[in-house]
């Protein structure tokens, strides 16, 4: 079981010192990876129709994952870096391919690109993309990314993107894994067809077991290897998107392993921590309890 941590962005206030300290600590304590969530724009929730249902507002800070991972690539040697998840349909596909390539090269092949469709239509509007077509756009983007990373000059014309006898350079030295995230059956089916793994968030117990069972059945239906498909989950409380306490997190790791899951990420946000050291101590306590 691979064990990592989620960077507690919204509770670190955007402080660069926190990124440095937590990045180094995760590496030194022997965790396998660090996950960073993604939002470009935060929005006021009040007075919206339809309502914004997601957990973050205009007051929650987020680093750009690619920029942050470029920094972490220079101060760490071993840990993998996961976007969990990058909201792919609101970004330029070719630019994502370029940025991901640079992180892969600078880190020596330690990037895992987690992608999802998001929930914040205000963010989509601000970036100039159609919120209602986000799922369909991501269906096109994932295979296109793989071509950008693997082929020399080529031509492509899709519904949302096109390229004419061109490509990015340099390209990655290794295959960048693409994981998907989400909370819906269409997200599971998309991942089964197009991705290398799935990152489950906000599910515990029997709900997680059912989702993982369905996910694997879709992978099999797609004619792909269930054994090679990665199952990743976040150690969250059942009540909200906050982190589980130490004992509950350790129990969830064992339960997930029994389900056939392969990776977990410790979540420290939502536990009332005020200092960076409290987040680091929580990672260490969960790791010690598990191992």
C-alpha positions in Angstrom: 0.0 0.0 0.0 1.4 3.4 -1.1 0.8 6.1 1.5 1.0 9.8 0.9 -0.4 13.1 2.1 -2.6 15.9 0.7 -1.0 19.4 0.9 -3.3 21.4 3.2 -3.4 24.5 1.0 -6.5 26.3 2.4 -5.1 26.1 5.9 -1.6 27.2 5.1 -2.7 30.6 3.8 -0.7 30.4 0.6 2.5 30.7 2.5 5.5 29.5 0.5 7.3 28.5 3.7 4.6 26.0 4.4 5.1 24.4 1.0 8.8 24.1 1.6 8.4 22.6 5.1 5.7 20.1 4.2 7.4 19.0 1.0 10.6 18.3 2.8 8.8 16.6 5.8 6.8 14.3 3.5 10.0 13.2 1.8 11.9 12.7 5.1 9.3 10.7 6.9 9.1 8.2 4.2 5.7 8.9 2.6 5.3 8.0 -1.0 3.6 11.1 -2.5 2.2 14.5 -2.0 -1.2 15.5 -3.5 -2.2 19.0 -4.4 -5.8 20.1 -5.1 -6.5 22.6 -7.9 -8.6 25.7 -8.2 -7.7 28.8 -10.3 -10.6 30.9 -9.2 -12.6 31.0 -6.0 -16.1 32.4 -6.1 -18.7 33.9 -3.7 -21.4 31.3 -3.2 -24.2 33.6 -2.1 -26.8 34.7 -4.6 -25.9 32.1 -7.3 -28.4 30.3 -9.5 -27.8 27.5 -9.8 -26.1 27.3 -6.4 -22.4 26.5 -6.1 -22.3 23.3 -4.0 -18.6 22.8 -3.7 -16.6 23.3 -0.4 -14.4 26.2 -1.4 -15.1 29.9 -1.7 -13.3 33.2 -2.7 -11.5 33.0 0.7 -9.6 29.7 0.1 -6.1 29.9 -1.3 -4.7 27.5 -3.8 -1.2 27.3 -5.4 -1.0 26.3 -9.1 0.0 22.7 -8.9 2.5 22.8 -11.8 4.3 25.8 -10.4 4.4 24.3 -6.9 5.6 20.9 -8.2 8.3 22.6 -10.2 9.6 23.9 -6.9 9.2 20.6 -5.1 11.0 18.8 -7.8 14.1 20.9 -6.9 14.0 20.2 -3.1 12.9 16.5 -3.1 14.4 13.4 -4.7 12.0 10.6 -4.2 8.3 11.5 -3.6 5.8 11.4 -6.4 3.7 14.5 -7.0 -0.1 14.0 -7.8 -2.5 16.6 -9.0 -5.7 15.6 -7.2 -7.4 16.7 -9.3 -6.4 19.2 -12.0 -9.7 20.6 -13.5 -8.7 19.7 -17.1 -11.6 21.0 -19.2 -11.1 24.6 -18.0 -7.4 24.6 -19.2 -5.7 24.7 -22.6 -4.8 21.1 -23.4 -1.6 21.8 -25.2 -0.4 24.0 -22.3 -1.3 21.3 -19.8 0.8 18.9 -21.9 3.7 21.3 -21.8 3.5 22.1 -18.1 3.1 18.4 -17.2 6.1 17.6 -19.3 8.3 20.1 -17.6 7.4 18.7 -14.1 8.0 15.2 -15.4 11.5 16.2 -16.7 12.5 18.3 -13.7 11.4 15.7 -11.2 12.8 12.7 -13.0 9.5 11.1 -13.8 7.6 11.6 -10.5 4.4 13.3 -11.8 1.0 11.6 -11.7 -1.7 13.7 -13.4 -5.0 13.4 -11.7 -7.8 15.1 -13.7 -11.5 15.9 -13.2 -14.3 18.1 -14.5 -14.9 20.2 -11.4 -18.0 21.9 -10.0 -17.4 25.7 -10.1 -19.1 27.2 -13.2 -17.9 30.6 -12.2 -14.4 29.4 -12.6 -15.1 28.0 -16.0 -16.7 31.3 -17.1 -13.7 33.2 -15.8 -11.3 31.0 -17.9 -13.4 31.1 -21.0 -14.6 27.5 -21.2 -18.1 26.0 -21.4 -19.1 24.4 -18.1 -21.9 22.4 -19.7 -19.5 20.6 -22.1 -16.8 19.8 -19.6 -17.3 16.0 -19.5 -17.4 15.8 -23.3 -14.3 18.0 -23.6 -12.3 15.8 -21.1 -13.2 12.7 -23.2 -11.3 14.3 -26.0 -8.5 15.8 -24.0 -7.1 12.7 -22.4 -6.2 10.8 -25.6 -5.0 14.1 -27.1 -2.6 14.6 -24.1 -1.2 11.1 -24.7 -0.5 11.9 -28.4 1.1 15.2 -27.5 3.4 13.4 -25.1 4.3 10.5 -27.4 4.3 11.6 -31.0 6.5 13.8 -33.1 4.6 16.4 -35.3 1.1 15.4 -36.1 -2.3 16.8 -37.1 -5.5 16.5 -35.1 -8.9 18.2 -35.3 -11.5 17.5 -32.6 -14.6 19.3 -31.4 -12.6 21.3 -28.9 -8.9 21.2 -29.9 -6.8 21.1 -33.0 -3.2 21.0 -34.1 -1.7 21.2 -37.6 1.6 19.3 -38.2 3.0 20.5 -34.9 3.7 19.4 -31.3 5.4 20.3 -28.0 9.2 19.8 -27.5 10.7 18.5 -25.3 8.4 15.7 -24.5 8.4 13.4 -21.4 11.0 10.8 -20.9 8.5 8.4 -19.2 4.8 7.8 -19.6 2.9 10.2 -17.3 0.1 8.3 -15.6 -3.3 9.8 -15.8 -5.8 9.2 -12.9 -9.3 10.5 -12.8 -11.4 11.8 -9.9 -15.0 12.4 -9.4 -18.2 11.3 -7.6 -20.4 10.0 -10.4 -20.9 6.9 -12.5 -19.9 8.8 -15.8 -16.6 9.6 -14.1 -15.9 6.0 -13.3 -16.8 4.9 -16.9 -14.5 7.6 -18.4 -11.6 6.5 -16.2 -12.2 2.8 -17.1 -11.8 3.7 -20.8 -9.1 6.3 -20.7 -7.2 6.4 -17.5 -4.6 4.5 -15.4 -6.3 4.8 -12.1 -9.0 6.6 -10.1 -8.8 8.9 -7.0 -11.9 8.4 -4.7 -12.7 11.3 -2.5 -15.5 11.7 0.1 -16.5 8.0 0.1 -16.0 5.6 3.0 -17.2 2.1 4.0 -19.7 0.4 1.9 -20.1 3.4 -0.4 -16.4 3.2 -1.3 -16.6 -0.6 -1.7 -19.5 -0.3 -4.1 -17.8 2.4 -6.1 -14.5 0.5 -6.4 -16.4 -2.7 -7.4 -18.2 -0.8 -10.1 -15.0 0.9 -11.2 -13.2 -2.5 -11.7 -16.2 -4.0 -13.5 -16.1 -1.1 -16.0 -12.3 -1.5 -16.5 -12.9 -5.2 -17.3 -15.8 -4.3 -19.7 -13.4 -1.9 -21.5 -11.1 -4.9 -22.1 -8.3 -3.5 -19.8 -6.3 -5.1 -17.0 -8.0 -4.7 -13.6 -4.8 -5.6 -11.9 -2.9 -2.7 -13.5 -5.6 -0.2 -12.7 -4.7 1.9 -9.6 -7.3 2.5 -6.8 -6.5 5.6 -4.7 -8.5 7.0 -1.9 -8.4 9.9 0.6 -8.5 9.2 4.3 -11.4 11.5 5.0 -14.1 11.4 7.7 -17.5 10.1 6.8 -19.2 13.3 7.8 -17.4 15.8 5.6 -14.4 16.4 3.4 -12.1 16.8 6.4 -9.4 14.4 7.5 -10.1 11.4 9.6 -8.5 11.1 13.1 -5.5 8.9 13.5 -7.2 5.7 14.5 -10.0 6.0 11.9 -7.4 6.8 9.2 -5.4 3.7 10.1 -8.6 1.6 10.0 -9.5 3.0 6.6 -6.1 2.0 5.2 -6.6 -1.6 6.3 -10.2 -1.7 5.0 -9.1 -0.2 1.7 -6.3 -2.8 1.4 -8.8 -5.5 2.0 -11.0 -4.1 -0.8 -8.0 -4.4 -3.2 -7.1 -0.7 -3.2 -3.5 0.2 -3.8 -2.9 3.8 -2.6 -4.1 6.2 0.1 -3.5 9.9 0.9 -3.7 11.3 4.5 -5.9 14.4 4.8 -5.1 16.8 7.6 -7.4 19.7 6.6 -10.6 20.1 8.5 -9.2 19.0 11.8 -8.7 22.5 13.3 -5.0 22.7 12.9 -3.5 26.2 13.1 0.2 25.4 12.6 2.2 23.7 9.9 3.8 21.4 12.5 0.3 20.0 13.4 -0.3 18.9 9.9 3.2 17.2 9.8 2.6 15.6 13.2 -0.8 14.2 11.9 0.9 12.6 8.9 3.5 11.0 11.1 1.0 9.7 13.6 -1.1 8.1 10.9 2.0 6.6 9.2 3.2 5.2 12.6 -0.2 3.7 13.3 -0.4 2.0 9.9 3.1 0.7 9.7 
